[in-house]
């Protein structure tokens, strides 16, 4: 497998674009075939976890490592803090490399992420030593009993991928609420079949996993989405994160996706190139009755750096405008408080079509093509129908004037019903409580 990845990376640099797309399609088929052939091995690995659980359960306290490479897709805050206060667990965050865009970007992202986590008060270890230019040995230096991964994709060094930790209990919570028709990628990679536990958002997601998973989702537990716990906690008081505190100035988030161009594995959802200048004009047009927080997907900046018409200088200047102009602000980290204190969301980010429903506020989805509804899975179709749609600049302006400024939100009750009937965690518990209860029950109480 590592040999295939090496060959592909070399060919991707040498081949013209149309051949690179063909290569990507071939890779998907090859990986699927290898994964399919590995079905007996996946069942074998799942059976092996019984011995690992028995061995782990003999310990009074377990070290739990969270592998994270970007703070902006971190969804484990409430789980980390609850484990920190639990007598059975000792959590630590291991900042691992994001290797897709080269060493310079990797180091910058690692330092940014580590700093963000230190500021949260977490126990943090960087996996890369800049002085020795070597990665640490997690097993030797940390020796975790449980490892939570933040993504199933091979975006990091092989040293930090699940195949190196099959002698530990491995777990995964999706980095977003899955809504598109990418079931093989989302539920049936080798990662999903090798993990000890996959904690999923709803029973709909578990059913989708059962339909494609080589092990029939036997390692899946429905717990709810951990980030939702904060949204649903009526006692939680969000921090004030908006630069303009004037309550008469409506607070709108613009969250463009990173998929500027479609490829063999991913459709294009992003409308960033279409509307990159429009929102500045809109603030002026509406006489500063609104303020806009630019909340780009974390990968968007790196893609713009490599874009033929943008590049690093233009991209950095653009982001600086959002950080400094009147009634504008740049948001590149956590967004839960941003969501909770906002008045509306304008976006083309798939996960947000359901996640923002927790806030009770209206959302506008900027549509890249009219066939986009065909790309959603069963869950995504339900969530997408709750959004307002924009196909043009005038649609965006009309949404702000009619729904945001004038309060004509005709879909509010539908969104609340969706949250109550589908999104709320099961068992009348928070999602984090469901996860911790599952850990305790299966590690220490199974034999009792």
C-alpha positions as CSV (number, residue, x, y, z in Angstrom):
1,X,0.0,0.0,0.0
2,X,2.8,2.4,0.9
3,X,4.5,1.6,-2.4
4,X,1.3,2.4,-4.3
5,X,1.0,5.7,-2.6
6,X,4.6,6.6,-3.5
7,X,4.2,5.7,-7.1
8,X,0.9,7.7,-7.3
9,X,2.5,10.8,-5.7
10,X,5.3,10.8,-8.3
11,X,2.9,10.3,-11.2
12,X,0.6,13.0,-10.0
13,X,3.5,15.5,-10.4
14,X,4.5,14.3,-13.8
15,X,1.3,13.6,-15.7
16,X,-1.0,16.2,-17.3
17,X,-4.3,17.0,-15.6
18,X,-6.6,14.7,-17.6
19,X,-4.3,11.7,-16.9
20,X,-4.0,12.7,-13.2
21,X,-7.8,12.4,-13.0
22,X,-7.7,9.0,-14.7
23,X,-5.0,7.9,-12.2
24,X,-7.2,9.0,-9.3
25,X,-10.1,7.0,-10.6
26,X,-7.8,3.9,-11.0
27,X,-6.5,4.4,-7.4
28,X,-10.0,4.3,-6.0
29,X,-10.7,1.0,-7.7
30,X,-7.4,-0.5,-6.6
31,X,-7.9,0.6,-3.0
32,X,-11.5,-0.7,-3.0
33,X,-10.3,-4.1,-4.4
34,X,-7.5,-4.4,-1.8
35,X,-10.0,-3.4,0.9
36,X,-12.5,-6.0,-0.3
37,X,-9.9,-8.7,-0.3
38,X,-9.1,-7.7,3.2
39,X,-12.5,-8.6,4.6
40,X,-11.3,-11.7,6.5
41,X,-8.5,-9.6,7.9
42,X,-10.9,-6.9,9.2
43,X,-12.9,-9.5,11.0
44,X,-9.7,-11.0,12.4
45,X,-8.7,-7.6,13.7
46,X,-12.1,-7.0,15.3
47,X,-11.8,-10.3,17.1
48,X,-8.3,-9.4,18.3
49,X,-9.8,-6.4,20.1
50,X,-11.3,-8.8,22.7
51,X,-7.8,-9.6,24.0
52,X,-6.8,-5.9,23.9
53,X,-9.9,-4.9,25.8
54,X,-9.3,-7.6,28.4
55,X,-5.6,-6.5,28.8
56,X,-6.6,-2.8,28.9
57,X,-9.3,-3.4,31.5
58,X,-6.8,-4.6,34.0
59,X,-5.5,-1.0,34.3
60,X,-7.1,1.4,36.8
61,X,-6.5,4.5,34.6
62,X,-6.1,4.8,30.9
63,X,-4.1,7.3,28.8
64,X,-6.2,8.6,25.9
65,X,-4.4,10.3,23.0
66,X,-6.2,12.5,20.5
67,X,-4.4,12.7,17.2
68,X,-5.1,16.2,15.7
69,X,-3.6,18.1,12.8
70,X,-5.9,21.1,12.6
71,X,-7.6,23.0,15.4
72,X,-10.4,24.2,13.0
73,X,-11.8,20.6,12.5
74,X,-11.3,19.7,16.2
75,X,-14.6,18.3,17.5
76,X,-13.4,16.7,20.7
77,X,-13.3,19.6,23.2
78,X,-16.2,18.4,25.4
79,X,-15.0,14.8,25.3
80,X,-11.4,15.9,26.2
81,X,-12.7,17.9,29.2
82,X,-15.0,15.2,30.4
83,X,-12.3,12.6,30.2
84,X,-10.0,15.0,32.1
85,X,-12.4,15.2,35.0
86,X,-13.0,11.4,35.0
87,X,-11.0,9.2,37.4
88,X,-10.5,6.5,34.8
89,X,-8.9,8.6,32.1
90,X,-5.9,10.7,31.4
91,X,-6.3,12.6,28.1
92,X,-3.5,14.2,26.0
93,X,-3.5,15.9,22.5
94,X,-0.9,14.8,20.1
95,X,-0.4,17.4,17.3
96,X,0.4,15.3,14.2
97,X,1.5,16.6,10.7
98,X,-0.7,17.6,7.9
99,X,1.5,16.6,5.0
100,X,-0.6,17.3,1.9
101,X,1.0,20.7,1.1
102,X,4.7,20.3,1.9
103,X,7.0,20.8,4.9
104,X,6.6,24.6,5.3
105,X,2.8,24.4,5.5
106,X,3.1,21.4,7.7
107,X,5.2,23.1,10.3
108,X,3.1,26.3,10.2
109,X,-0.1,24.3,10.7
110,X,1.4,22.2,13.5
111,X,2.6,25.3,15.4
112,X,-0.7,27.1,15.0
113,X,-2.7,24.0,16.1
114,X,-0.4,23.4,19.1
115,X,-0.7,27.0,20.2
116,X,-4.5,26.9,20.0
117,X,-4.7,23.7,22.1
118,X,-2.2,25.1,24.7
119,X,-4.4,28.2,25.0
120,X,-7.4,25.9,25.7
121,X,-5.5,24.4,28.7
122,X,-5.0,21.0,27.1
123,X,-2.0,18.7,27.8
124,X,-0.3,19.0,24.4
125,X,2.6,17.2,22.7
126,X,3.9,18.1,19.2
127,X,4.8,15.0,17.3
128,X,7.6,16.7,15.4
129,X,10.9,17.9,16.9
130,X,12.0,20.9,14.8
131,X,15.6,20.7,16.3
132,X,16.2,17.1,15.5
133,X,13.8,17.1,12.5
134,X,12.4,13.8,13.7
135,X,9.0,12.6,14.6
136,X,8.5,11.2,18.1
137,X,7.6,7.6,18.9
138,X,4.1,7.9,20.3
139,X,4.2,4.4,21.7
140,X,7.5,4.9,23.5
141,X,7.1,8.5,24.7
142,X,3.3,8.6,25.4
143,X,2.2,4.9,25.4
144,X,-1.5,5.6,25.0
145,X,-4.1,2.9,25.7
146,X,-6.8,4.5,23.6
147,X,-6.3,6.7,20.5
148,X,-9.0,9.0,19.0
149,X,-8.5,9.9,15.4
150,X,-9.9,13.1,13.8
151,X,-10.2,11.9,10.2
152,X,-10.2,8.6,8.3
153,X,-8.2,10.0,5.4
154,X,-4.5,9.5,4.9
155,X,-3.5,13.2,5.3
156,X,-0.7,12.6,7.8
157,X,2.5,10.7,8.0
158,X,2.2,6.9,7.9
159,X,3.7,7.0,11.5
160,X,0.4,8.4,12.7
161,X,-2.1,6.3,10.7
162,X,-4.3,3.6,12.3
163,X,-2.3,0.7,10.8
164,X,0.5,1.4,13.3
165,X,-1.7,1.2,16.3
166,X,-3.6,-2.0,16.0
167,X,-2.3,-3.1,19.4
168,X,-4.3,-0.2,21.0
169,X,-7.9,0.6,21.2
170,X,-8.7,3.0,18.4
171,X,-11.7,5.2,18.1
172,X,-13.2,7.8,15.7
173,X,-15.8,10.5,15.8
174,X,-16.5,12.1,12.4
175,X,-15.1,15.6,11.9
176,X,-18.5,16.7,10.5
177,X,-22.0,15.4,10.1
178,X,-21.8,13.3,7.0
179,X,-24.4,14.4,4.4
180,X,-23.1,13.5,0.9
181,X,-23.1,10.4,-1.2
182,X,-19.6,9.3,-0.4
183,X,-20.5,6.2,1.6
184,X,-17.4,4.2,0.7
185,X,-15.1,7.0,1.7
186,X,-17.1,7.9,4.8
187,X,-17.8,4.4,6.1
188,X,-15.8,1.7,4.3
189,X,-12.2,2.7,4.1
190,X,-9.7,0.4,5.7
191,X,-9.6,2.8,8.6
192,X,-13.3,2.3,9.4
193,X,-13.0,-1.5,9.2
194,X,-9.9,-1.5,11.4
195,X,-11.1,0.9,14.2
196,X,-12.3,-0.6,17.4
197,X,-15.0,2.0,17.8
198,X,-16.7,4.4,15.4
199,X,-19.0,6.8,17.2
200,X,-21.6,8.1,14.7
201,X,-24.1,10.9,14.7
202,X,-27.5,9.3,14.2
203,X,-29.1,5.9,13.5
204,X,-29.4,7.0,9.8
205,X,-25.6,7.2,9.6
206,X,-25.2,3.7,11.2
207,X,-27.7,2.3,8.6
208,X,-25.7,3.8,5.8
209,X,-22.5,2.3,7.2
210,X,-24.1,-1.1,7.5
211,X,-25.0,-1.0,3.8
212,X,-21.3,-0.6,2.7
213,X,-19.1,-1.6,5.6
214,X,-17.1,-4.8,5.0
215,X,-17.7,-5.7,8.7
216,X,-21.4,-4.6,8.6
217,X,-20.7,-1.7,11.0
218,X,-20.2,-4.1,13.9
219,X,-17.9,-1.5,15.5
220,X,-20.3,1.4,15.2
221,X,-22.1,2.9,18.2
222,X,-24.7,5.7,17.8
223,X,-23.9,8.4,20.3
224,X,-24.9,11.7,18.8
225,X,-22.5,14.4,17.6
226,X,-20.2,15.7,20.4
227,X,-20.2,19.3,19.2
228,X,-24.0,19.3,19.5
229,X,-23.7,19.0,23.3
230,X,-22.6,22.6,23.6
231,X,-25.4,23.8,21.2
232,X,-28.0,21.9,23.2
233,X,-26.8,23.0,26.7
234,X,-29.1,25.8,27.7
235,X,-26.9,26.8,30.6
236,X,-23.9,27.4,28.3
237,X,-23.0,31.1,27.8
238,X,-21.0,31.6,24.6
239,X,-18.1,34.0,24.5
240,X,-18.5,37.3,22.7
241,X,-16.5,36.8,19.5
242,X,-17.8,39.6,17.2
243,X,-15.8,42.8,16.8
244,X,-18.9,45.0,16.5
245,X,-21.0,44.5,19.7
246,X,-23.8,46.7,18.4
247,X,-26.9,44.5,18.6
248,X,-28.6,46.4,15.8
249,X,-25.9,45.2,13.4
250,X,-26.8,41.7,12.3
251,X,-24.1,39.0,12.5
252,X,-23.7,36.9,9.4
253,X,-21.2,34.1,8.8
254,X,-19.8,33.4,5.3
255,X,-18.3,29.9,5.3
256,X,-17.0,28.9,1.8
257,X,-15.9,25.3,1.1
258,X,-12.4,24.4,-0.3
259,X,-13.6,22.4,-3.4
260,X,-12.8,25.1,-6.0
261,X,-12.6,22.4,-8.7
262,X,-14.1,19.0,-9.0
263,X,-11.8,15.9,-9.3
264,X,-12.3,12.2,-9.6
265,X,-13.1,11.7,-5.9
266,X,-14.8,15.0,-4.9
267,X,-17.4,17.2,-6.4
268,X,-17.1,21.0,-6.5
269,X,-19.3,22.7,-3.9
270,X,-17.4,26.0,-3.3
271,X,-18.7,29.3,-4.7
272,X,-15.7,31.2,-3.3
273,X,-14.4,32.3,-6.6
274,X,-17.8,33.6,-7.6
275,X,-18.6,35.6,-4.5
276,X,-15.1,36.5,-3.2
277,X,-15.6,40.3,-3.7
278,X,-19.4,40.4,-3.5
279,X,-19.7,40.3,0.3
280,X,-17.5,43.4,0.7
281,X,-19.8,45.2,-1.6
282,X,-22.9,43.9,0.2
283,X,-21.8,45.4,3.5
284,X,-21.5,48.8,1.8
285,X,-24.8,48.3,-0.1
286,X,-26.7,47.6,3.1
287,X,-25.2,50.7,4.9
288,X,-23.4,48.6,7.4
289,X,-26.6,47.1,8.8
290,X,-24.7,43.8,8.8
291,X,-21.3,42.5,9.8
292,X,-19.8,39.4,8.2
293,X,-17.4,36.9,9.7
294,X,-15.4,35.1,7.0
295,X,-15.1,31.5,8.1
296,X,-13.3,29.6,5.3
297,X,-12.7,25.9,5.3
298,X,-9.2,25.4,6.7
299,X,-7.9,23.9,3.4
300,X,-9.2,26.8,1.3
301,X,-6.1,29.0,2.0
302,X,-3.7,26.3,0.9
303,X,-5.7,25.7,-2.3
304,X,-5.7,29.4,-3.1
305,X,-1.9,29.5,-2.6
306,X,-1.6,26.9,-5.4
307,X,-4.3,28.5,-7.6
308,X,-3.0,29.9,-10.8
309,X,-5.0,33.1,-10.5
310,X,-4.5,33.7,-6.8
311,X,-1.2,32.6,-5.2
312,X,0.2,33.3,-1.7
313,X,0.5,37.1,-1.9
314,X,-3.1,37.7,-3.2
315,X,-4.5,35.2,-0.8
316,X,-2.8,36.7,2.2
317,X,-3.9,40.2,1.2
318,X,-7.5,39.0,0.8
319,X,-7.5,37.3,4.2
320,X,-6.0,40.5,5.7
321,X,-8.9,42.6,4.3
322,X,-11.4,40.4,6.2
323,X,-9.3,40.8,9.4
324,X,-9.1,44.6,9.2
325,X,-12.0,46.1,7.3
326,X,-15.0,47.7,9.0
327,X,-17.7,45.2,9.9
328,X,-15.6,42.3,8.7
329,X,-13.7,39.7,10.6
330,X,-11.6,36.6,9.9
331,X,-12.3,33.3,11.8
332,X,-10.0,30.4,11.2
333,X,-10.3,28.4,14.5
334,X,-13.1,27.2,16.7
335,X,-16.6,28.3,15.5
336,X,-19.1,27.0,18.1
337,X,-19.3,30.4,19.9
338,X,-19.3,32.1,16.5
339,X,-22.3,30.0,15.5
340,X,-24.2,30.5,18.8
341,X,-23.8,34.3,18.7
342,X,-24.6,34.7,15.0
343,X,-27.9,35.7,13.3
344,X,-27.4,33.7,10.1
345,X,-25.1,31.5,8.0
346,X,-24.3,31.7,4.3
347,X,-22.2,28.8,3.1
348,X,-21.6,25.9,0.8
349,X,-20.1,23.6,3.4
350,X,-21.9,20.3,3.5
351,X,-21.5,19.5,7.2
352,X,-23.0,22.9,8.2
353,X,-26.4,22.2,6.6
354,X,-27.3,20.1,9.6
355,X,-24.9,21.4,12.2
356,X,-26.1,25.0,12.1
357,X,-29.6,23.7,12.7
358,X,-28.7,23.3,16.4
359,X,-28.5,27.1,16.7
360,X,-32.1,27.7,15.6
361,X,-30.9,30.4,13.1
362,X,-31.5,30.5,9.4
363,X,-28.9,29.3,6.8
364,X,-28.5,30.1,3.1
365,X,-26.8,27.5,0.9
366,X,-25.1,29.0,-2.2
367,X,-25.7,26.5,-4.9
368,X,-22.9,25.7,-7.4
369,X,-25.1,23.7,-9.8
370,X,-28.7,22.8,-9.9
371,X,-28.0,19.0,-9.6
372,X,-26.4,19.4,-6.2
373,X,-29.4,17.8,-4.5
374,X,-28.5,14.5,-6.2
375,X,-25.2,14.4,-4.3
376,X,-26.7,14.1,-0.9
377,X,-27.2,10.9,1.0
378,X,-30.5,10.0,2.8
379,X,-29.6,12.2,5.8
380,X,-28.2,15.0,3.7
381,X,-31.4,15.2,1.6
382,X,-33.5,15.8,4.8
383,X,-31.1,18.4,6.1
384,X,-30.7,20.2,2.7
385,X,-34.4,20.8,2.4
386,X,-34.3,23.0,5.5
387,X,-31.9,25.5,3.9
388,X,-32.7,28.6,1.9
389,X,-31.1,28.5,-1.5
390,X,-29.1,31.1,-3.5
391,X,-28.2,30.9,-7.1
392,X,-27.1,34.4,-7.6
393,X,-26.0,37.6,-5.8
394,X,-29.5,38.9,-5.8
395,X,-30.7,35.7,-4.0
396,X,-28.1,36.4,-1.3
397,X,-29.2,40.0,-0.9
398,X,-32.8,39.0,-0.8
399,X,-32.2,36.4,2.0
400,X,-30.4,39.0,4.1
401,X,-33.0,41.7,3.6
402,X,-36.1,39.4,4.0
403,X,-35.0,36.7,6.4
404,X,-32.2,38.2,8.5
405,X,-33.1,41.9,8.7
406,X,-36.9,41.5,8.5
407,X,-37.2,38.2,10.4
408,X,-39.3,36.3,7.9
409,X,-37.9,32.9,8.7
410,X,-40.5,30.5,7.4
411,X,-38.5,27.3,8.0
412,X,-37.6,27.8,11.7
413,X,-40.1,25.3,13.0
414,X,-39.1,22.6,10.5
415,X,-35.4,23.0,11.6
416,X,-36.4,22.6,15.3
417,X,-38.4,19.4,14.5
418,X,-35.4,18.0,12.6
419,X,-33.2,18.6,15.6
420,X,-35.6,17.1,18.1
421,X,-36.5,14.0,15.9
422,X,-33.1,13.2,14.3
423,X,-30.1,15.1,15.6
424,X,-30.5,14.9,19.4
425,X,-28.3,12.3,21.0
426,X,-30.0,9.1,22.1
427,X,-30.7,7.7,25.6
428,X,-31.5,11.2,26.9
429,X,-27.8,11.7,27.4
430,X,-25.3,14.0,25.8
431,X,-23.2,12.6,23.0
432,X,-20.1,12.7,25.2
433,X,-21.8,10.9,28.0
434,X,-22.8,8.2,25.5
435,X,-19.2,7.8,24.4
436,X,-17.8,7.7,27.9
437,X,-20.5,5.2,29.1
438,X,-19.6,3.0,26.1
439,X,-15.9,3.1,27.0
440,X,-16.4,2.3,30.7
441,X,-19.0,-0.4,30.0
442,X,-16.9,-2.2,27.4
443,X,-13.5,-1.9,29.0
444,X,-14.3,-2.4,32.7
445,X,-17.8,-3.7,33.1
446,X,-18.3,-6.2,30.3
447,X,-17.5,-9.2,32.3
448,X,-19.4,-8.1,35.4
